[in-house]
Amino acid sequence: MRVLVAEDNKINQKLIDRLLSRDGHFVRIVDNGQEALEALENEPFDLVLMDVQMPIMDGIEATQKIRERELREGGHLRIVAITANALDGDREQCIATGMDGFLTKPIQLSELRRILKYTVRNVDIN
């Protein structure tokens, strides 16, 4: 799969890259939501792992812009929130803004693989 990772933390970037690359996936990493939007204009992806809190443009705003574009142009790109926030209501907020799933940090390989499997099969992640 082609996975776009929008994550501002360099350690998390390396971890996610290693986990995905080890399983044979193509990974493109960007530092914020604005760079994610730019990458999506130029390359096709099967999945976006979107950090919720990033500088310049956060994951919530970037997801909303992606969903607005899909309303105009069609299609649906899977977007999964990745966040250190695991408080009550965080998952619901992410889903309400258009994200398809939710991963908490530190990312567990089993959960990441579950999301990848569901994305390939095109079934509901939650």
URHU-V295887 format. One record per residue. OMEGA is omega in whole degrees, 0 to 359 (* if undefined). Layout:
# URHU-V295887
omega->(OMEGA & OMEGA)
This chain:
# URHU-V295887
omega->(175 & 185 & 173 & 179 & 176 & 187 & 183 & 182 & 185 & 179 & 177 & 177 & 182 & 180 & 181 & 178 & 181 & 181 & 182 & 181 & 179 & 178 & 173 & 181 & 172 & 183 & 171 & 183 & 175 & 187 & 183 & 182 & 179 & 178 & 177 & 179 & 179 & 179 & 180 & 176 & 188 & 185 & 174 & 176 & 177 & 186 & 172 & 169 & 192 & 173 & 182 & 183 & 179 & 176 & 177 & 174 & 182 & 183 & 179 & 180 & 179 & 179 & 179 & 179 & 177 & 180 & 176 & 178 & 179 & 177 & 179 & 191 & 183 & 179 & 176 & 178 & 177 & 177 & 180 & 177 & 168 & 186 & 174 & 179 & 179 & 181 & 176 & 177 & 181 & 179 & 182 & 178 & 180 & 179 & 180 & 180 & 174 & 178 & 184 & 183 & 190 & 174 & 176 & 176 & 358 & 184 & 177 & 182 & 181 & 178 & 178 & 179 & 177 & 180 & 178 & 180 & 180 & 178 & 179 & 181 & 180 & 176 & 182 & 182 & 185 & *)
